[in-house]
Amino acid sequence: MFERFTSAAREAVVRAQEVARHFGHDAIGADHLLAGAMAASDTLAATLEPLGITQDAVRREIESRRGHGGVSADQIPFERDAKSALEGSLRAAMGWGHRNIGPEHIFQALMSADTAASEIVSALGVTPAKLLAAGLAVGPVGEPMAPLEARETTRRSRGPVLGFGTAVHDAIAEAMRLAGLQRLEPDAGHLLQALAEVPNGLVAAAFAELGIEPHRVAEVLADLRARPERAP
């Protein structure tokens, strides 16, 4: 499995070991892997930080929950949930048809079960809906997910859509991506969310005038979709 790890994924494991060693812990857990994945991927860290999940916050949670130990071994074993997450990262990658495993696949595996990592994210006030709104896959491993680094490549690879301008074209592509992450048919809500996030776009400017931040649009839409009384 490890031969499929990208250099960033390998670095995530090394960084996780460093975090465990820094606190003197006798094993590498899912929480250490979360810290390692964020340290190894600037893109993942940049996506999580606006939600309040910073590297410092994660390390503080690890310290608060585990305290400091006295272990200084060169080789630190993995705990069961960390092993499961690493195995799940392969299934996450395969679910999207990717041969290689990156930090974003490790993150999905960490969030797909009740692990020390998902507990930290929850403790920091971030729900699965907020992660989805930020474009992160959090469902069971094996389901398709769009790696963060592929977003711009995907957008640039598409040709013009019905002669619309670049902003609308980008919004349609983003709406399709958002719907795919949620395993839903694209709807007006996905398009509204995407338009709200187009930099310097007219819809984004209108929301700014109304004092509505784009992430609130995503959160409200996620909440409305989760209501059982909502009509299909």
N, C-alpha and C positions, 0 to 999 in steps of 0.2 A: 504493500500500500504506500509506504513512504517514498517509493521511487516516483510516485505521481505527484508528490508535493512540489509546488513551485518554490523558488528560493524564498519568497515572502512567507509561505506557509511553514517552511523549515525554520525560518527566523522566528516565527510566532512560537514554535515549540521551544526554541533556545531561550527566548525572552521569558516564557512561562517558567522555565527552570530557574532563570536568574531571579525572578520575583520570589519563587518559593525559597531559594537559597538566601535571598536578602532578609526574609523574615525568619529564617531558621526552621522552616517547615520540613517535615520528614517525607512528604509526598507532594506531587503536582496534582492539583485538583482542577475542576472546571473553572473555578474563579481565577486561578493562575493563568489558565489558557485564555480567558477573556482578556486579561491584562496583556498577555503576550500577543494576541491577535491585533489588539489596538496599537501596540507599540510597533508591530511589524508592517501595518498597513495604514499609511497616512489617509487614504480614502475612507477606510472604515472609521478611523478615529474622527475624521472631519465630519462624517455623517452622524456620528453618535454625540459629539460634543454639544451641538445646539440643543439636544434633548437633556443635557445635564449629565450625560455619561462621559465624564472625562477620565483620562488615565489616572490623575491624582485621586479622583473620587472613588474609582474602582480599588485602587491600592489602599485607600483609607478604610473601605468596607472590608477588604481582606484582613487588614490589621485588626479592625474592630472585632471581627468574627473569630479569627484564629489566634490573635495575639502573636507573641514572638516565641520561637522555639530555640533550641540550642544545637540543631543539626548543622553540620558543615561538610557532609559527604559530597564527593565529586559527582556521583551518580544518584539521582533522586528518582524513585519509581513513580508511576502514574497511579492516581486513585481510580476507582472503578468508573466514576462518572466522566473523568477525563479520557479514559480509554474508550468509553462508549462514544464520546463526542468525536474523537479522532476517527473511529470506525464509521460513525455517522457522516462525517465530512466526505468520505468516499461516496456514500449513497447519495448525498446531496449533489455532488458534482455529476454523478452518473444520471441523476434525475433531470438535470439540465442538458445532458448530452456532452458534458465536458470531460476530457480525458484527465486533465490536471486539476489538482486541489489547491485552492487559494485560501487566504484568511477568511474571505466572505463565506466559504463553505463551512469552515470551522465554526464561524459565528452562528450560522443557521442550525448546525447540529447542537451547539450549546443552548440555543433558545428553544429547541424542539422538545425538550423534556424538562422535568423538575430537577434542575442542577443548581449547584452553588452559584454558577454564573447567572442563571435566569433569576435566582433569588436576589442577587445584587441589583440587577436591572430593575426588578420590581421595587426593591427598597428605595431606589433612586427616583421612584415615581413615574417610571416609564412603562406603559402598557403595551401589549402586542399591537393594538390598534395604532399607537403612536409610531412603533417601529415600522409597521406597514406603510403608514403615511409618509415616512421618511424614505421609503423605497427599499426596505430591508425585508428579506424573506424570513419568516419565523415559524412556518408550518412544519409538519412532519417531514423528516428527511426523505428524499426520494421524489418529492414534488418539485416541479420546475422552479428555478429562481434565476433572476438576472444578476450576474456579478456586477458589482459597482463599476469596475473599470470598463465594462462593455457598453455603458449607456451612451456615451458620445459617439462611439464607433457605430452603434446601431442606428443612431439618428443620422449620421453622415452617410450611411450606406443606403438609405432610402431615397428614392427619387422624388420629384415634386408630386404633390397629391392634389389632383383636380385643379391645378393651376393656382393654388393658394400661395400666399407669401410664406417666407421661411418661418415666421413665428407660428402660424397656424399649422404648417407642416410639422414643426417640432412638437407642438401641442398634441396633435393627433397621434404621433408616434409615442409620445409619453403617456397618453391616455390608454393606448393599447398595452403598453408595458405595465402600467398600474393595474389594469384589469387582469392581465395575465398572472401577476403576482398573487392576486386574490382569487384566481380561478373563476372569474366572472366574465359575462359578456360585457364589452365596453358600453358604457351608458353616458348620459349627459353629465353625470356627476364626475366621472373620470376626466371628461373633457374640461369641465369647469376647474377641477383641481389642477390639471395640467396647464391650462391657460393662466391660472393665478400664479404659477411658478415660472412662467416665461420671463426672463430678465428684460426689463424695460418695455414689457408688453402693455397693451392698452388695458387689458383686464386687471393685470397686476397694479397698474397705476390707479384704476378706479377703486380697487379694494383698499389701496393705500390712502386714498382720499377719504374713504369711509372708516379708516382706522382698523381694517380687518387684515390680519397677517395671514400669509398663505398657509402656514401650518395649522391655523385654526380652521380653515376651510377643509383641510384633509381630515382633521379630527372630527368635525361635525358630520361630514359625509360618512366616515367610518361608524360613527355612533348611530346615524340614521339607518344604515344598512343592517346593523345588528339588532334593530328593533323587530320583534316578531310580528307586530301589527303592520309593518311596512308592506304596502302592496308590491307584488313582483313587477 
